């Protein structure tokens, strides 16, 4: 395996010095196919394409819409920055050999730019987080949130909801801003367990009655497919999630959770209390979610699409 050291310093340094190091390493390797997903590497992709290489751009998020919610960009600069980035990203994507997109929404956007666009969803592995359903709903009386703990993902609303619940919310993941960690640690109905390794994630899911993913209705969230929702389903526990149309369609179709207004702490708390007090309902929802994972939302199915992409360039 070849690599470059993780860039230190500010974003400008990572988008200049580190990008140049990646390009030099890519030339040194002299591969036939290059596959990247960081948008700042788009100039590298174009340069490699000019050298006759096959270049695949793997797109994990709708970057222009994500820019609209970035706190480190001043509010009056977000829209023009997003517009410039969208024009540049579309220009580069049009010239590359293949685009792999992580959600159907992103796929629709890029199919207008490059016909060779393939939707490969980032769904969980079938067996990584599977739990024994007979042991799920025990005396722990807790739900969990796993992932980045940032305001845009509804953390402050969840903290307020914790005041109204009859059990505990277990939070796991990196915290930003740091003062939120103090708030979490001091709350009577919250336990913050830090960043967990994958086996520890599985254990936390195993002892939780439900998983929470109540992101706020920012442009990049509404049309996303959060990995955590499918990981909760994979573990056989119900999902308490934001009432976005896309998410609601999945929850309603498979009857695997409860949709709530992510900006309403009481609605979140009511959903948590309902599942804590109705373990039979929660268990049935968890089973439904697990069945949906086994039939449709798993990486074993999605990986076949990725393999076909590479086969198409190896003929």
MIMAR-545042 format. One record per residue (C-alpha): residue number from 1; residue in one letter; x, y, z. Coordinates in pm, 1 decimal. Layout:
N
node k: NUM; r: A; X: X; Y: Y; Z: Z .
...
This chain:
315
node k: 1; r: X; X: 0.0; Y: 0.0; Z: 0.0 .
node k: 2; r: X; X: 124.9; Y: 345.7; Z: -93.3 .
node k: 3; r: X; X: 22.1; Y: 666.2; Z: 78.1 .
node k: 4; r: X; X: 102.4; Y: 1019.9; Z: 183.2 .
node k: 5; r: X; X: 116.2; Y: 1158.0; Z: 534.5 .
node k: 6; r: X; X: -197.7; Y: 1322.5; Z: 663.4 .
node k: 7; r: X; X: -167.4; Y: 1694.2; Z: 603.5 .
node k: 8; r: X; X: -123.1; Y: 1921.4; Z: 902.1 .
node k: 9; r: X; X: -227.6; Y: 2280.9; Z: 934.3 .
node k: 10; r: X; X: -527.5; Y: 2462.5; Z: 795.2 .
node k: 11; r: X; X: -761.6; Y: 2367.4; Z: 511.7 .
node k: 12; r: X; X: -563.1; Y: 2574.9; Z: 261.4 .
node k: 13; r: X; X: -248.6; Y: 2372.4; Z: 327.0 .
node k: 14; r: X; X: -434.8; Y: 2043.1; Z: 292.9 .
node k: 15; r: X; X: -593.1; Y: 2158.6; Z: -33.8 .
node k: 16; r: X; X: -260.0; Y: 2268.0; Z: -183.6 .
node k: 17; r: X; X: 46.8; Y: 2095.0; Z: -37.4 .
node k: 18; r: X; X: -128.4; Y: 1764.9; Z: 37.5 .
node k: 19; r: X; X: -302.5; Y: 1757.6; Z: -301.7 .
node k: 20; r: X; X: 32.0; Y: 1806.9; Z: -475.5 .
node k: 21; r: X; X: 182.2; Y: 1521.8; Z: -271.3 .
node k: 22; r: X; X: -106.4; Y: 1296.2; Z: -373.6 .
node k: 23; r: X; X: -52.2; Y: 1383.0; Z: -740.2 .
node k: 24; r: X; X: 320.2; Y: 1307.0; Z: -717.5 .
node k: 25; r: X; X: 250.2; Y: 975.1; Z: -546.2 .
node k: 26; r: X; X: -10.7; Y: 888.6; Z: -810.0 .
node k: 27; r: X; X: 242.4; Y: 952.7; Z: -1088.1 .
node k: 28; r: X; X: 498.0; Y: 740.2; Z: -906.1 .
node k: 29; r: X; X: 258.6; Y: 445.9; Z: -880.7 .
node k: 30; r: X; X: 164.9; Y: 472.7; Z: -1251.1 .
node k: 31; r: X; X: -158.6; Y: 272.5; Z: -1213.9 .
node k: 32; r: X; X: -412.9; Y: 203.7; Z: -1487.8 .
node k: 33; r: X; X: -715.6; Y: 309.4; Z: -1280.0 .
node k: 34; r: X; X: -739.5; Y: 579.1; Z: -1012.4 .
node k: 35; r: X; X: -1035.1; Y: 596.8; Z: -773.3 .
node k: 36; r: X; X: -1074.5; Y: 895.0; Z: -539.8 .
node k: 37; r: X; X: -1351.3; Y: 1058.3; Z: -335.4 .
node k: 38; r: X; X: -1210.9; Y: 1380.5; Z: -189.0 .
node k: 39; r: X; X: -1339.1; Y: 1676.5; Z: -395.9 .
node k: 40; r: X; X: -1011.8; Y: 1864.1; Z: -349.0 .
node k: 41; r: X; X: -847.6; Y: 1590.2; Z: -559.4 .
node k: 42; r: X; X: -1053.1; Y: 1679.5; Z: -867.9 .
node k: 43; r: X; X: -757.9; Y: 1870.2; Z: -1023.3 .
node k: 44; r: X; X: -547.4; Y: 1556.8; Z: -967.3 .
node k: 45; r: X; X: -814.7; Y: 1351.8; Z: -1142.8 .
node k: 46; r: X; X: -810.4; Y: 1583.6; Z: -1444.5 .
node k: 47; r: X; X: -430.4; Y: 1575.7; Z: -1458.7 .
node k: 48; r: X; X: -426.5; Y: 1194.8; Z: -1448.6 .
node k: 49; r: X; X: -696.6; Y: 1181.4; Z: -1715.6 .
node k: 50; r: X; X: -477.1; Y: 1393.7; Z: -1943.5 .
node k: 51; r: X; X: -206.2; Y: 1131.9; Z: -1894.6 .
node k: 52; r: X; X: -436.8; Y: 868.8; Z: -2039.6 .
node k: 53; r: X; X: -542.6; Y: 710.4; Z: -1710.4 .
node k: 54; r: X; X: -888.9; Y: 583.3; Z: -1617.2 .
node k: 55; r: X; X: -1025.0; Y: 801.6; Z: -1337.1 .
node k: 56; r: X; X: -1325.5; Y: 728.6; Z: -1112.3 .
node k: 57; r: X; X: -1474.5; Y: 996.3; Z: -886.9 .
node k: 58; r: X; X: -1657.2; Y: 852.2; Z: -583.9 .
node k: 59; r: X; X: -1907.6; Y: 1111.7; Z: -454.3 .
node k: 60; r: X; X: -2019.5; Y: 1073.0; Z: -93.3 .
node k: 61; r: X; X: -2214.8; Y: 1396.3; Z: -47.9 .
node k: 62; r: X; X: -2381.7; Y: 1674.7; Z: -240.1 .
node k: 63; r: X; X: -2097.4; Y: 1919.0; Z: -180.7 .
node k: 64; r: X; X: -2265.6; Y: 2243.2; Z: -295.6 .
node k: 65; r: X; X: -2560.5; Y: 2180.0; Z: -62.2 .
node k: 66; r: X; X: -2320.7; Y: 2084.7; Z: 218.5 .
node k: 67; r: X; X: -2139.4; Y: 2416.5; Z: 175.7 .
node k: 68; r: X; X: -2463.7; Y: 2598.5; Z: 258.1 .
node k: 69; r: X; X: -2439.4; Y: 2465.6; Z: 615.4 .
node k: 70; r: X; X: -2065.3; Y: 2499.6; Z: 682.7 .
node k: 71; r: X; X: -2011.0; Y: 2712.4; Z: 995.8 .
node k: 72; r: X; X: -1651.2; Y: 2798.2; Z: 897.7 .
node k: 73; r: X; X: -1775.4; Y: 2986.0; Z: 587.8 .
node k: 74; r: X; X: -1937.4; Y: 3323.1; Z: 655.0 .
node k: 75; r: X; X: -2310.7; Y: 3317.3; Z: 588.8 .
node k: 76; r: X; X: -2304.3; Y: 3575.3; Z: 308.7 .
node k: 77; r: X; X: -2031.2; Y: 3380.1; Z: 125.0 .
node k: 78; r: X; X: -2192.9; Y: 3033.6; Z: 141.1 .
node k: 79; r: X; X: -2426.7; Y: 3065.9; Z: -158.0 .
node k: 80; r: X; X: -2171.5; Y: 3212.0; Z: -403.3 .
node k: 81; r: X; X: -1911.6; Y: 2960.3; Z: -281.2 .
node k: 82; r: X; X: -2157.5; Y: 2673.7; Z: -334.6 .
node k: 83; r: X; X: -2237.4; Y: 2798.5; Z: -685.9 .
node k: 84; r: X; X: -1869.7; Y: 2821.2; Z: -783.9 .
node k: 85; r: X; X: -1798.2; Y: 2476.3; Z: -641.3 .
node k: 86; r: X; X: -2094.8; Y: 2322.4; Z: -825.0 .
node k: 87; r: X; X: -1979.2; Y: 2469.0; Z: -1159.3 .
node k: 88; r: X; X: -1624.7; Y: 2342.4; Z: -1104.3 .
node k: 89; r: X; X: -1731.9; Y: 1999.2; Z: -978.0 .
node k: 90; r: X; X: -1965.9; Y: 1951.5; Z: -1275.7 .
node k: 91; r: X; X: -1691.2; Y: 2058.9; Z: -1517.6 .
node k: 92; r: X; X: -1447.4; Y: 1804.1; Z: -1375.5 .
node k: 93; r: X; X: -1704.8; Y: 1525.6; Z: -1342.9 .
node k: 94; r: X; X: -1800.4; Y: 1562.0; Z: -1708.7 .
node k: 95; r: X; X: -1444.2; Y: 1476.7; Z: -1814.1 .
node k: 96; r: X; X: -1388.2; Y: 1171.1; Z: -1591.7 .
node k: 97; r: X; X: -1447.7; Y: 807.5; Z: -1688.2 .
node k: 98; r: X; X: -1699.3; Y: 711.4; Z: -1421.5 .
node k: 99; r: X; X: -1883.9; Y: 864.6; Z: -1129.0 .
node k: 100; r: X; X: -1988.3; Y: 651.6; Z: -831.7 .
node k: 101; r: X; X: -2256.3; Y: 814.7; Z: -618.6 .
node k: 102; r: X; X: -2357.7; Y: 725.6; Z: -263.7 .
node k: 103; r: X; X: -2728.7; Y: 813.9; Z: -285.1 .
node k: 104; r: X; X: -3003.7; Y: 818.8; Z: -549.7 .
node k: 105; r: X; X: -3035.6; Y: 1197.9; Z: -508.1 .
node k: 106; r: X; X: -2669.2; Y: 1255.4; Z: -591.5 .
node k: 107; r: X; X: -2703.0; Y: 1008.6; Z: -879.3 .
node k: 108; r: X; X: -2981.4; Y: 1213.1; Z: -1039.0 .
node k: 109; r: X; X: -2772.2; Y: 1527.0; Z: -1016.7 .
node k: 110; r: X; X: -2464.0; Y: 1377.6; Z: -1182.5 .
node k: 111; r: X; X: -2639.0; Y: 1172.3; Z: -1449.6 .
node k: 112; r: X; X: -2713.7; Y: 1506.4; Z: -1614.6 .
node k: 113; r: X; X: -2339.8; Y: 1569.9; Z: -1625.4 .
node k: 114; r: X; X: -2193.5; Y: 1225.9; Z: -1701.4 .
node k: 115; r: X; X: -2399.5; Y: 933.5; Z: -1830.9 .
node k: 116; r: X; X: -2153.9; Y: 685.4; Z: -1680.8 .
node k: 117; r: X; X: -2282.3; Y: 744.6; Z: -1327.5 .
node k: 118; r: X; X: -2348.3; Y: 447.5; Z: -1099.0 .
node k: 119; r: X; X: -2530.9; Y: 456.4; Z: -766.1 .
node k: 120; r: X; X: -2344.8; Y: 242.1; Z: -509.9 .
node k: 121; r: X; X: -2504.7; Y: 293.3; Z: -169.8 .
node k: 122; r: X; X: -2292.4; Y: 276.7; Z: 143.1 .
node k: 123; r: X; X: -2501.2; Y: 11.9; Z: 317.8 .
node k: 124; r: X; X: -2371.8; Y: -201.2; Z: 608.8 .
node k: 125; r: X; X: -2218.3; Y: -545.4; Z: 591.3 .
node k: 126; r: X; X: -2479.8; Y: -811.4; Z: 660.4 .
node k: 127; r: X; X: -2323.5; Y: -968.9; Z: 969.1 .
node k: 128; r: X; X: -2098.0; Y: -699.8; Z: 1119.9 .
node k: 129; r: X; X: -2352.7; Y: -551.7; Z: 1362.0 .
node k: 130; r: X; X: -2607.1; Y: -832.9; Z: 1385.2 .
node k: 131; r: X; X: -2731.8; Y: -904.0; Z: 1736.4 .
node k: 132; r: X; X: -2927.2; Y: -1185.1; Z: 1897.6 .
node k: 133; r: X; X: -3283.4; Y: -1050.6; Z: 1896.7 .
node k: 134; r: X; X: -3376.0; Y: -1268.3; Z: 2195.9 .
node k: 135; r: X; X: -3146.9; Y: -1058.2; Z: 2413.8 .
node k: 136; r: X; X: -3232.4; Y: -712.0; Z: 2280.5 .
node k: 137; r: X; X: -3491.3; Y: -565.4; Z: 2510.3 .
node k: 138; r: X; X: -3358.7; Y: -616.6; Z: 2858.3 .
node k: 139; r: X; X: -3332.2; Y: -397.1; Z: 3167.0 .
node k: 140; r: X; X: -3086.1; Y: -144.4; Z: 3025.4 .
node k: 141; r: X; X: -3362.8; Y: 105.7; Z: 2939.1 .
node k: 142; r: X; X: -3152.1; Y: 300.2; Z: 2694.7 .
node k: 143; r: X; X: -3139.8; Y: 427.9; Z: 2337.5 .
node k: 144; r: X; X: -2828.6; Y: 538.5; Z: 2154.3 .
node k: 145; r: X; X: -2686.5; Y: 786.9; Z: 1908.7 .
node k: 146; r: X; X: -2365.3; Y: 690.3; Z: 1726.2 .
node k: 147; r: X; X: -2176.4; Y: 930.8; Z: 1500.3 .
node k: 148; r: X; X: -2039.7; Y: 1283.3; Z: 1490.7 .
node k: 149; r: X; X: -2184.4; Y: 1495.5; Z: 1771.6 .
node k: 150; r: X; X: -2229.7; Y: 1833.5; Z: 1602.9 .
node k: 151; r: X; X: -2514.5; Y: 2088.2; Z: 1617.1 .
node k: 152; r: X; X: -2624.7; Y: 2029.6; Z: 1255.1 .
node k: 153; r: X; X: -2703.1; Y: 1669.1; Z: 1348.8 .
node k: 154; r: X; X: -2949.2; Y: 1779.5; Z: 1614.1 .
node k: 155; r: X; X: -2736.3; Y: 1731.2; Z: 1924.4 .
node k: 156; r: X; X: -2875.6; Y: 2021.8; Z: 2125.0 .
node k: 157; r: X; X: -3231.6; Y: 1911.5; Z: 2050.3 .
node k: 158; r: X; X: -3143.5; Y: 1560.1; Z: 2169.0 .
node k: 159; r: X; X: -2995.7; Y: 1701.1; Z: 2489.3 .
node k: 160; r: X; X: -3323.0; Y: 1885.5; Z: 2554.0 .
node k: 161; r: X; X: -3519.8; Y: 1569.2; Z: 2474.8 .
node k: 162; r: X; X: -3316.1; Y: 1380.6; Z: 2735.5 .
node k: 163; r: X; X: -3477.8; Y: 1595.6; Z: 3006.0 .
node k: 164; r: X; X: -3814.0; Y: 1440.0; Z: 2917.1 .
node k: 165; r: X; X: -3733.5; Y: 1069.5; Z: 2891.5 .
node k: 166; r: X; X: -3765.7; Y: 784.0; Z: 3137.3 .
node k: 167; r: X; X: -3438.1; Y: 613.7; Z: 3046.7 .
node k: 168; r: X; X: -3096.2; Y: 709.6; Z: 2908.6 .
node k: 169; r: X; X: -2947.1; Y: 826.1; Z: 2580.0 .
node k: 170; r: X; X: -2598.5; Y: 687.1; Z: 2518.5 .
node k: 171; r: X; X: -2390.3; Y: 911.6; Z: 2291.6 .
node k: 172; r: X; X: -2084.3; Y: 776.7; Z: 2108.3 .
node k: 173; r: X; X: -1861.5; Y: 964.0; Z: 1865.7 .
node k: 174; r: X; X: -1640.8; Y: 1271.0; Z: 1826.5 .
node k: 175; r: X; X: -1773.7; Y: 1595.6; Z: 1977.8 .
node k: 176; r: X; X: -1762.7; Y: 1944.4; Z: 1825.9 .
node k: 177; r: X; X: -1768.6; Y: 2198.9; Z: 1976.8 .
node k: 178; r: X; X: -1584.7; Y: 2067.4; Z: 2279.5 .
node k: 179; r: X; X: -1807.1; Y: 2243.3; Z: 2530.8 .
node k: 180; r: X; X: -2085.4; Y: 2008.8; Z: 2424.3 .
node k: 181; r: X; X: -1892.7; Y: 1722.9; Z: 2585.2 .
node k: 182; r: X; X: -1917.8; Y: 1899.4; Z: 2922.9 .
node k: 183; r: X; X: -2293.7; Y: 1934.5; Z: 2875.9 .
node k: 184; r: X; X: -2326.5; Y: 1567.2; Z: 2785.5 .
node k: 185; r: X; X: -2117.5; Y: 1448.3; Z: 3078.6 .
node k: 186; r: X; X: -2317.9; Y: 1650.4; Z: 3330.5 .
node k: 187; r: X; X: -2663.8; Y: 1542.2; Z: 3218.2 .
node k: 188; r: X; X: -2854.5; Y: 1298.9; Z: 3442.0 .
node k: 189; r: X; X: -3014.4; Y: 1106.0; Z: 3151.4 .
node k: 190; r: X; X: -2713.4; Y: 1105.4; Z: 2919.3 .
node k: 191; r: X; X: -2399.8; Y: 895.6; Z: 2913.0 .
node k: 192; r: X; X: -2118.1; Y: 995.5; Z: 2679.6 .
node k: 193; r: X; X: -1887.3; Y: 702.1; Z: 2601.6 .
node k: 194; r: X; X: -1647.3; Y: 865.8; Z: 2354.3 .
node k: 195; r: X; X: -1531.6; Y: 721.0; Z: 2024.4 .
node k: 196; r: X; X: -1593.2; Y: 346.5; Z: 1999.4 .
node k: 197; r: X; X: -1427.0; Y: 74.1; Z: 1796.4 .
node k: 198; r: X; X: -1652.7; Y: -133.5; Z: 1574.7 .
node k: 199; r: X; X: -1690.9; Y: -427.1; Z: 1819.3 .
node k: 200; r: X; X: -1784.5; Y: -171.9; Z: 2087.3 .
node k: 201; r: X; X: -2040.3; Y: -16.9; Z: 1852.1 .
node k: 202; r: X; X: -2195.5; Y: -358.9; Z: 1805.7 .
node k: 203; r: X; X: -2214.9; Y: -407.7; Z: 2182.9 .
node k: 204; r: X; X: -2379.8; Y: -68.2; Z: 2234.5 .
node k: 205; r: X; X: -2640.2; Y: -146.9; Z: 1968.8 .
node k: 206; r: X; X: -2693.5; Y: -484.9; Z: 2131.5 .
node k: 207; r: X; X: -2790.9; Y: -319.7; Z: 2460.5 .
node k: 208; r: X; X: -3004.7; Y: -37.2; Z: 2317.2 .
node k: 209; r: X; X: -3377.0; Y: -39.4; Z: 2251.2 .
node k: 210; r: X; X: -3348.4; Y: 201.5; Z: 1955.2 .
node k: 211; r: X; X: -3102.3; Y: 410.3; Z: 1756.1 .
node k: 212; r: X; X: -3143.8; Y: 783.7; Z: 1693.8 .
node k: 213; r: X; X: -3060.6; Y: 982.8; Z: 1380.5 .
node k: 214; r: X; X: -3245.9; Y: 1314.3; Z: 1407.7 .
node k: 215; r: X; X: -3040.9; Y: 1538.4; Z: 1178.9 .
node k: 216; r: X; X: -3166.1; Y: 1894.8; Z: 1133.3 .
node k: 217; r: X; X: -3336.5; Y: 1988.4; Z: 802.9 .
node k: 218; r: X; X: -3032.0; Y: 2143.2; Z: 636.5 .
node k: 219; r: X; X: -3006.7; Y: 2107.0; Z: 254.9 .
node k: 220; r: X; X: -2740.8; Y: 1835.6; Z: 260.7 .
node k: 221; r: X; X: -2921.6; Y: 1634.8; Z: 529.5 .
node k: 222; r: X; X: -3268.6; Y: 1618.1; Z: 378.9 .
node k: 223; r: X; X: -3164.7; Y: 1410.9; Z: 76.4 .
node k: 224; r: X; X: -2889.3; Y: 1210.6; Z: 245.4 .
node k: 225; r: X; X: -2899.1; Y: 840.5; Z: 334.7 .
node k: 226; r: X; X: -2724.8; Y: 833.1; Z: 672.5 .
node k: 227; r: X; X: -2521.5; Y: 519.4; Z: 732.1 .
node k: 228; r: X; X: -2636.1; Y: 510.3; Z: 1093.2 .
node k: 229; r: X; X: -3000.0; Y: 455.8; Z: 1001.6 .
node k: 230; r: X; X: -2910.9; Y: 138.3; Z: 814.0 .
node k: 231; r: X; X: -2664.3; Y: 27.6; Z: 1080.6 .
node k: 232; r: X; X: -2939.0; Y: 47.2; Z: 1343.3 .
node k: 233; r: X; X: -3162.1; Y: -158.5; Z: 1114.3 .
node k: 234; r: X; X: -2877.3; Y: -403.9; Z: 1058.6 .
node k: 235; r: X; X: -2844.9; Y: -453.4; Z: 1434.2 .
node k: 236; r: X; X: -3215.1; Y: -533.1; Z: 1458.8 .
node k: 237; r: X; X: -3322.0; Y: -225.9; Z: 1655.2 .
node k: 238; r: X; X: -3580.3; Y: 35.8; Z: 1551.5 .
node k: 239; r: X; X: -3484.8; Y: 379.3; Z: 1420.7 .
node k: 240; r: X; X: -3599.5; Y: 715.3; Z: 1556.2 .
node k: 241; r: X; X: -3525.5; Y: 951.9; Z: 1270.3 .
node k: 242; r: X; X: -3603.4; Y: 1290.6; Z: 1115.8 .
node k: 243; r: X; X: -3929.4; Y: 1313.0; Z: 925.1 .
node k: 244; r: X; X: -3765.3; Y: 1389.7; Z: 590.6 .
node k: 245; r: X; X: -3960.0; Y: 1254.1; Z: 290.5 .
node k: 246; r: X; X: -3685.9; Y: 1010.6; Z: 179.5 .
node k: 247; r: X; X: -3628.5; Y: 872.8; Z: 529.3 .
node k: 248; r: X; X: -4000.1; Y: 856.2; Z: 596.4 .
node k: 249; r: X; X: -4055.1; Y: 647.9; Z: 284.2 .
node k: 250; r: X; X: -3810.4; Y: 384.4; Z: 411.7 .
node k: 251; r: X; X: -3948.6; Y: 381.9; Z: 766.8 .
node k: 252; r: X; X: -4310.0; Y: 361.8; Z: 648.8 .
node k: 253; r: X; X: -4245.9; Y: 94.8; Z: 385.4 .
node k: 254; r: X; X: -4059.9; Y: -138.6; Z: 620.9 .
node k: 255; r: X; X: -4230.0; Y: -36.9; Z: 948.0 .
node k: 256; r: X; X: -3893.8; Y: -23.2; Z: 1119.5 .
node k: 257; r: X; X: -3909.5; Y: 290.9; Z: 1331.5 .
node k: 258; r: X; X: -4063.5; Y: 627.8; Z: 1410.7 .
node k: 259; r: X; X: -4021.7; Y: 957.8; Z: 1224.8 .
node k: 260; r: X; X: -4022.0; Y: 1281.0; Z: 1428.7 .
node k: 261; r: X; X: -3970.3; Y: 1652.7; Z: 1382.3 .
node k: 262; r: X; X: -3595.2; Y: 1680.6; Z: 1459.1 .
node k: 263; r: X; X: -3640.8; Y: 2035.8; Z: 1588.5 .
node k: 264; r: X; X: -3899.7; Y: 1929.9; Z: 1848.5 .
node k: 265; r: X; X: -3737.8; Y: 1782.5; Z: 2163.9 .
node k: 266; r: X; X: -4075.6; Y: 1673.3; Z: 2302.4 .
node k: 267; r: X; X: -4158.1; Y: 1476.4; Z: 1986.2 .
node k: 268; r: X; X: -3818.3; Y: 1305.6; Z: 2008.4 .
node k: 269; r: X; X: -3871.2; Y: 1228.5; Z: 2377.4 .
node k: 270; r: X; X: -4220.7; Y: 1092.1; Z: 2314.0 .
node k: 271; r: X; X: -4082.5; Y: 850.0; Z: 2053.4 .
node k: 272; r: X; X: -3806.2; Y: 736.0; Z: 2288.6 .
node k: 273; r: X; X: -4047.9; Y: 681.6; Z: 2576.8 .
node k: 274; r: X; X: -4292.1; Y: 493.9; Z: 2355.3 .
node k: 275; r: X; X: -4029.4; Y: 240.8; Z: 2247.8 .
node k: 276; r: X; X: -3885.1; Y: 207.9; Z: 2599.3 .
node k: 277; r: X; X: -4233.5; Y: 135.1; Z: 2733.8 .
node k: 278; r: X; X: -4342.9; Y: -93.7; Z: 2449.4 .
node k: 279; r: X; X: -4063.1; Y: -348.1; Z: 2399.4 .
node k: 280; r: X; X: -4283.3; Y: -581.2; Z: 2193.1 .
node k: 281; r: X; X: -4347.5; Y: -303.2; Z: 1939.0 .
node k: 282; r: X; X: -3980.1; Y: -207.8; Z: 1938.3 .
node k: 283; r: X; X: -3875.0; Y: -567.0; Z: 1885.1 .
node k: 284; r: X; X: -4113.7; Y: -606.6; Z: 1592.6 .
node k: 285; r: X; X: -3980.5; Y: -287.2; Z: 1433.0 .
node k: 286; r: X; X: -3625.0; Y: -411.7; Z: 1486.3 .
node k: 287; r: X; X: -3703.6; Y: -741.0; Z: 1315.0 .
node k: 288; r: X; X: -3863.1; Y: -557.3; Z: 1022.4 .
node k: 289; r: X; X: -3553.7; Y: -342.4; Z: 981.4 .
node k: 290; r: X; X: -3326.9; Y: -644.3; Z: 989.6 .
node k: 291; r: X; X: -3533.9; Y: -816.6; Z: 720.0 .
node k: 292; r: X; X: -3505.9; Y: -503.4; Z: 502.4 .
node k: 293; r: X; X: -3126.6; Y: -511.1; Z: 542.8 .
node k: 294; r: X; X: -3109.0; Y: -878.6; Z: 446.4 .
node k: 295; r: X; X: -3327.0; Y: -827.8; Z: 139.5 .
node k: 296; r: X; X: -3210.4; Y: -490.8; Z: 9.5 .
node k: 297; r: X; X: -2992.7; Y: -254.1; Z: 212.1 .
node k: 298; r: X; X: -2662.8; Y: -444.1; Z: 244.6 .
node k: 299; r: X; X: -2311.7; Y: -400.6; Z: 110.2 .
node k: 300; r: X; X: -2299.9; Y: -752.9; Z: -31.2 .
node k: 301; r: X; X: -2560.9; Y: -644.6; Z: -288.9 .
node k: 302; r: X; X: -2408.2; Y: -300.9; Z: -351.3 .
node k: 303; r: X; X: -2052.6; Y: -433.1; Z: -393.3 .
node k: 304; r: X; X: -2158.5; Y: -617.8; Z: -708.7 .
node k: 305; r: X; X: -2220.4; Y: -281.8; Z: -875.4 .
node k: 306; r: X; X: -1868.4; Y: -167.5; Z: -786.7 .
node k: 307; r: X; X: -1719.6; Y: -488.4; Z: -923.8 .
node k: 308; r: X; X: -1910.0; Y: -441.3; Z: -1250.3 .
node k: 309; r: X; X: -1767.9; Y: -89.4; Z: -1285.4 .
node k: 310; r: X; X: -1412.9; Y: -222.6; Z: -1264.4 .
node k: 311; r: X; X: -1488.3; Y: -512.0; Z: -1497.1 .
node k: 312; r: X; X: -1611.6; Y: -264.8; Z: -1759.0 .
node k: 313; r: X; X: -1265.3; Y: -105.8; Z: -1769.4 .
node k: 314; r: X; X: -1079.2; Y: -437.3; Z: -1783.7 .
node k: 315; r: X; X: -1217.1; Y: -572.9; Z: -2110.5 .
